[in-house]
């Protein structure tokens, strides 16, 4: 597939901040490939949705999210089911979907994806009617997402510090999950519903997850005793979480969750208002994504 024009939606406040040379590199790469480039900056939360939606209406061939998982989610909201191809230039603190797809973390190398022209329609999720392209979570990680959103300094170190501070006091909750016709009664610490394999920073909560299998991965995670937390974290970062006795995993195309009380949750890392009922379903092959090469079947 060849592209004639591309819009780059940049969130200056993602990750470690913005560098002006980013614009020059984008223009230079597009000029070399004879692609007309347009650059737009987000002004507020939700603005990337508007910009991406407008780009689809204006018949752009390709729209890039330049930012973190929140920016990726917003751009995807504007492009889902439009047929317009989306690209990612990862500039966030976690970059979960980009890492899963094998997109380089180096900005210059990520721009090189433009030369590949490899496009694949990937699945997305609907969580209570809201789009998720990566991983959404209920419980502890949703609570942390709400706290982390108000932190001026972000990044893996800041996130880890916050997790350690809040881990002791946050309590498991009662949940009833209906999946594949089976009702599971559980008392998890967190529930993850995953389209891709990881939260970000290679923390793989659903190591078997694929963005092209028309299934989501459900991960019910119990509270881990503090003494065993390092080993549990090791399994997460090495893709071995399915072997932990604190985790139960299922794959499905739709599930419902009922909680005994409203609980904090997040969608692709962005905190949402607490809820006690969840309806999650897969939207197969609903978003065209530019990839660095041929995507593996398991991805």
N, C-alpha and C positions, 0 to 999 in steps of 0.2 A: 504494500500500500504506500502511495506517495502522498505527501501533504503539500498544500500550497500556502496555507496561512495558519498561524498558531497564536493563541492568547496565553500569556503567562500571568497568572494571578498570584501576586506576591504578598505574603503576610510578613511585614517587617519585624514583627515582635515574636516570631517563632524561634524556639531554641536559643542559641547564643547571640541572637541579634542579626542585624542587617549590615551588609557591606555593599557600598555603591558599585563596586566592580562587577557585581552580579549582573547588572543590566548590560554592561558592555560584553560580557561573555555570552549572554543570550543572543544579543544582536549579531555578534560575530559568527556564532555557530549557525544561526538561521540564514545569514547572508551566504555562507559557504554552501548551504544546501538549497539555496534559492527558495527559501520559505519566508513569506512576509510575516514579520513578528510584531505583536502588539503587547505592551506591558501595562498592567493595571495593579494598583495597590489597594488592599482591603482597608476600610476605614473603621470598621466596627465588627462585632460578632454578627454573623449572618450575612455580611456583605458579599462574601465569596459566592454564596448561593445565588444571589442576584446577578453577579457578574457572569457566572457560568451559565445561568439560564438565558441571559441576554446573548451570550456567545453562541449558544445553540440556535437561538432565533435568527442570529445574523449569519448562520451557516459557516462558522469556523470549522475547519477540519479537525483541529486538535486544541485541547485546552489543558494547560499544565497547572497543577497545584504546587506552588513553591512555598513550602512551610512544613508544619508537622501534621500529626494525625487529625487534629481538629480541622485544619485547612483542607486536608484531603477529603474529609467527610463532607464539608460544605460544598466543595467543588463537585463532588460526586452527586450530591443532592440536586444540583443544577443540571447534571448531565445524564442521570440514570434514565434508561429507556428512550433516549433521544437518538442513539446511533453515533453521536459525536465521540471521538476517541479522547480519552483522558490520559495525561502523563503525570508523573510525580518527580519533582526535584526536591529530595528530602532536606529540610532545614530545621526540623523539630528536635525535641529532646529525646523522643523514643523511636519514631519512624517505624512503627510496627508493620504496616502493610508494605511499605517500601522494602524493608528487610526481608519479609516473607517472599516477595516477588523477585528478590535478587537484584534490586536496583542499587547501584553503588552509592555509598555514603559521601564519596567525594563529589562535590558539585560539578567539577569539570568532567569527570567520568560519567556522571549521571546524564549530563547534557549529551554525551555521546550516544545515548539510547536513541536519539533522533535519527541516527544513521542506520539503525537496525530495521526500522519499519515493521517490527513484529507486533501484531495486535491480536489480542484474545478477549472474547467476551467472558467476563467473570461474573460469578454470583454475587448478590448482595443479600442483606438481611433486613427484615422489617421488624422493629422492636416497638410494640405498641404504636405502630403506624409511623415510626421514625426510622430513617435509613441508618444502617450500620454496614460498613464495608470491611471492618477489621474485627475487633473483639469488644464486646460489651459485657458489663459485669454488675452484679447485684450484691450488696452487702459491704464487706470490708473495703474492697477496691473502689466501690462507688462512694463510700464515705471519704476515703483518702483523696479521690478525684475532686471532691468538693473542697477539701482543705487545700489541696495542691493548687487549685485554680486561683487562690488568693495569695499565693506566694510570689513575691517579686522575683526571687531567684529560683530558676527551675533547673532541670537536669537530673541525671541519675543519682548523683550524690544527695541532692536535696530531697528527692523522692524516697530514697532509702532511709534517710534520717527521719522523715515523717512517718514512714511505716513502722520503724522501730519504736518511736515515741508512742504511737497509738495502738500498737498490737496487743498489749497486755489488757487494756480496758475494754476493747471492742468484743462483744459477746456473740456467739452463734445464734441463729434464729430458726424458727420453725418454717418449713416450706413443704408444699405439696406440688410435685411436678408431674404433669401428664405428658408422657413421651412414648410414641409408637404404641398407643393403646394401653400402656402400663402406667399406673399411678405409683409414684415414688414418694414416700414420706421420709423427709430427711431433716437434719439440723446442721446445715452448713455454716461455714464462716464466710464463704463467698460462693457465688454461682457465676460462672462465665459461660457465655454463648459466643462461639467463635466461628467466624468465616475464614480467617487466616490463622496461623499457628501461634502468634505471639502478641503480647501487650506492646512490646517495644524493647529496644536494647538487648534483643535475643533472649528475653524471658519467655520461653515457649510454654504457654499454658495448655495448648492443644496441639501437641507435636504431630498428630496425624491429619490435621485439618488441611483441606484443599479449598481453593477458591473456585474450582471448576467441577465439583462432583455433585452439585445440587443438594448438598447436605450441610448442616451445621454441626459443630461439636458442642455438646453439653458437658460441662465440667463442674461437678459438685465437690467442693473442697472443704474438708473439716478443719477445725482449728488445730494447728500443729503445736505440740509442746515446745516451749522455748528452747529446750536443750536439743531438740531434733530439727530446729529451724534451719541451721546451716546445711544439713544434709538434704533437706527438702528443697532449699534454694539451689543447691548443686544440681539436683535432678531437673529443676525447671530450666536452668541455663544450659544444660547438656541434652535437653530433649528427651529426658527419661521420666517425665512426670507421670506417665501412664502406669508406671511400675510402683508408684507410691501407694501405701495402704490408706493414706488420707484422702485419696482422690477416686471418684467414680466418674467414668466417662461413657457417654452414649452419643450416637449419631442419628440424626433425624432431619426431616424437612419441615417439621412444625412441632411446637411444644407450647404448653401453657404452664404458668407458675402462679401459685396462690400462696401468699405469705400471711402470717398471723397479725402482722402490723406493717404499716408503710415503711419501706426501707430505701436508703440511698442507693442510687445506681448511676452508671455512666454509659454513654454510647461513644465508642472509639476514644475513650479518655476524657470526654467532655461531660461534666456533671449535669445530671437532670434532677428535677423535683422528685421527691420520694414517692413511691407507689407500692401498692400491695398486690396488684394483679398484673401479669405480663402475658402477652400473646406474641410469640416470635415465629416468623416463617421465612423460608428461603425464597428469594426471587431469582430464579435461574437465569444465567447468561444475560444479565440486565444492564451491564456496564462494560463498554469497550475500553480496554486498558492497553497502553503502549508498554511493551516489555523489553528487557535488555537482550533477550534471545528466546529460543523456543522454550515455552514453559513446560516443565515436567508434569506428567499425569498426576502425580501426588501433590502438586503444588496448587 
